[in-house]
Amino acid sequence: MDLIEDFAFRLPVTIICDMLGIPAEHREVFYTSSRNGGRLLDPVPLTRAEIDEANTGNAAAQMYFQQLFELRRRSPGDDLTTQLVHAEEDGNKLSNEELTANIILLFGAGHETTVNLIGNGMLALLRHRDQLRRLQQDPTLIGGAIEELLRYDGPVQRTARIPSEDVTIGGRTIARGEMVMPFIGAADRDPVQFPEPDRLDIGRADNRHIAFGWGIHFCLGAPLARIEGQIAINTLIKKWPKLALATDRPEYRQSLTLRGLKALPVSFA
C-alpha cells in the first residue's frame, strides 16, 4: 500500500471533516483533491500554471464552504462551522469572507502537517528498526516517540518573523522590521540543545523541540496533532508488526516550507 495516500492522508482529513461538520457524502472530493496548497507558503515564485491551479482550488473551496455556512445556519450541528456561523460579540457576527478565511485555514492546518507527521514519522521508524521494535515492545513510549519524530524530521521546516524592535542573536543584529526566516528543522538538530542530534531516540529526555513553534506563535492544533500521531502510529505498528519499506528512495513533495512525502510504498511481509 501507499502509506501516505491510503492512511496518513485519509485519517487527518476524516477527522478535520468531522470537526468542521462536513457531511460524510461530501468528503470524497477532499480525499481526492490536490495536496499542492502548501506551495503557496514557499518564498519562491510560482509558475503561471501553479498560480492558476491554486486560484481554481481556492475558488472551489470558497464556493463549497459558503454553501456549508448556509446549511449550518438552517441546520446547526455540533461542529466548529456551526460555532463560527453563530458566534456573536456585541451584536456582530463574522462575515462570509471572514468565515471562509477561517474555515479554509482550519481545514488546511488541520490535516496538512499531520499527514507529514505520520508519514515522516513512519519512514524514520522503518529506517531505524531498533527504535521501531522498542516502541512495539512498549507502546507507552508513544508520547515521547511522537516528540522525537517531530524533532527528528518535522512537518514544517521553516517559518518567517519580523522583529518589532532591534534584536541581537548570536552576535548578529536584526533590525526592527527586517524579515528573517528561521529554519525550524536546523534548530531541532542543534547539537548545543540536543546531544547526538542526528540520532533517533524515542526515549530522548528534555526534548524541547520547536516543531510547533514557540511563544505566542505556538501551534493552536498541537494537542490534536499529537493525539492523531500517537493513535495512528501505535495502531499501525501493532496491527502490522512486519510492516516494511517497499522502496529505498521515497519521493518528497516539492516545498521549502513543508516537509512531506509524495508517497511511501510499504509491504506487509
GUGUSE-767737 format. One record per residue (C-alpha): residue in three letters; x, y, z. Coordinates in steps of 0.05 Angstrom, whole numbers, plus 5000, padded with zeros to 4 digits. Each point is the difference from the previous one (the first is absolute). Layout:
N
ALAXYZ/...
This chain:
269
MET500050005000/ASP501950734996/LEU500350215072/ILE498950734983/GLU494049954953/ASP496649415034/PHE501250175073/ALA503850635020/PHE495850454955/ARG493149715010/LEU500249985076/PRO501350745015/VAL495350214943/THR494449575031/ILE501250315068/ILE500050724978/CYS493849884957/ASP496649735062/MET502150605041/LEU497650494947/GLY493449644990/ILE501249824927/PRO494749474983/ALA502849314986/GLU497049994930/HIS504150624982/ARG506849755022/GLU502449614940/VAL502150644965/PHE504450175060/TYR503349314997/THR501750084927/SER501750744997/SER507150244983/ARG505050085057/ASN503750574967/GLY497150565043/GLY506350005044/ARG504050294942/LEU496650675013/LEU504050045065/ASP506749984965/PRO504150644990/VAL501249844927/PRO496350214937/LEU494649534974/THR498949844927/ARG493850274965/ALA497249294999/GLU501149935075/ILE496650675014/ASP494149814956/GLU499349335034/ALA500250325069/ASN494950534981/THR495349474971/GLY500549585063/ASN498950605044/ALA493850224962/ALA497149305004/ALA501349985075/GLN496850685011/MET493849784962/TYR499449365039/PHE501050305069/GLN495150574987/GLN494849474985/LEU502049645064/PHE499050655039/GLU492950054974/LEU498749275018/ARG502450115071/ARG495950635008/ARG493849594982/SER502149365034/PRO504950135057/GLY504549425020/ASP505149835054/ASP505950254959/LEU504950584992/THR496450284939/THR493550085039/GLN503850335057/LEU503350504952/VAL493550154962/HIS496250155064/ALA505650345038/GLU498250715020/GLU503250565039/ASP496650675014/GLY494849834947/ASN505349874946/LYS500949344963/LEU505449774953/SER498950184927/ASN500149464946/GLU507050234980/GLU502549945072/LEU496649325008/THR503049754935/ALA507150235019/ASN499549665068/ILE497149354975/ILE505049924944/LEU505650145049/LEU497249485050/PHE499149484945/GLY507050094972/ALA503550045067/GLY495749445027/HIS502849474954/GLU506050234958/THR505349965054/THR497049395035/VAL500649614935/ASN507450185000/LEU500949825073/ILE497249304989/GLY503749894934/ASN506850285022/GLY499349655067/MET498649324971/LEU505750074950/ALA504850165057/LEU497649405041/LEU500449534941/ARG507150234987/HIS501849915073/ARG497549315016/ASP503050015070/GLN495650595019/LEU494049694965/ARG500949355040/ARG500850415064/LEU493350344988/GLN496649354981/GLN502449675064/ASP497850605043/PRO494250404969/THR500050475060/LEU506150334970/ILE495750304944/GLY499450695033/GLY507650105001/ALA500649664932/ILE495550514967/GLU504050575030/GLU506549694973/LEU497049884931/LEU497850734999/ARG507150215018/TYR503549514954/ASP496250144936/GLY494650525013/PRO494250164953/VAL501950754997/GLN507250184985/ARG499850764997/THR496050605023/ALA500550764996/ARG500450555052/ILE500450755000/PRO502950295065/SER496350595030/GLU506550275028/ASP507549924988/VAL502549345027/THR506949675003/ILE500549244993/GLY506749644998/GLY503750654990/ARG495850204940/THR495350605006/ILE493349954965/ALA496850674988/ARG492850165017/GLY495549844941/GLU505249564965/MET497049324982/VAL503849385021/MET498749284982/PRO501849535058/PHE501049284979/ILE496349575051/GLY503149364972/ALA507050265013/ALA498350245070/ASP497449315017/ARG506649694981/ASP504150515040/PRO505649615036/VAL500250545055/GLN492749835018/PHE499749264982/PRO505549505014/GLU501349584938/PRO494750384961/ASP500349564938/ARG498349375040/LEU492849785006/ASP498449855073/ILE492649915019/GLY502050035073/ARG503750664994/ALA499650415064/ASP498850755004/ASN497850034928/ARG498350744993/HIS499250014924/ILE496550584964/ALA496249604948/PHE493650355022/GLY503250695005/TRP500850385065/GLY496850545043/ILE494150374972/HIS501049644933/PHE499349305031/CYS495749564956/LEU492750015022/GLY498949294974/ALA506049685035/PRO495849585049/LEU495849724943/ALA506149854957/ARG503449645058/ILE493949575014/GLU499149834926/GLY507349824993/GLN500049575062/ILE493849614981/ALA501849934927/ILE507149755010/ASN498749555060/THR494049684965/LEU503949904935/ILE506049665031/LYS495749565045/LYS495349774944/TRP505749884950/PRO506349825040/LYS503849784937/LEU498750654962/ALA506150164956/LEU502250514949/ALA498849814928/THR504750524972/ASP507050255018/ARG498850714975/PRO493050275015/GLU498250644962/TYR498850655037/ARG495250554981/GLN503150644972/SER500050515056/LEU504950435039/THR495250095059/LEU496449345009/ARG503649345001/GLY495949404980/LEU499949404954/LYS496349944935/ALA499449265012/LEU502749465047/PRO499349304971/VAL500049475054/SER499149245003/PHE497149555054/ALA505149444993/
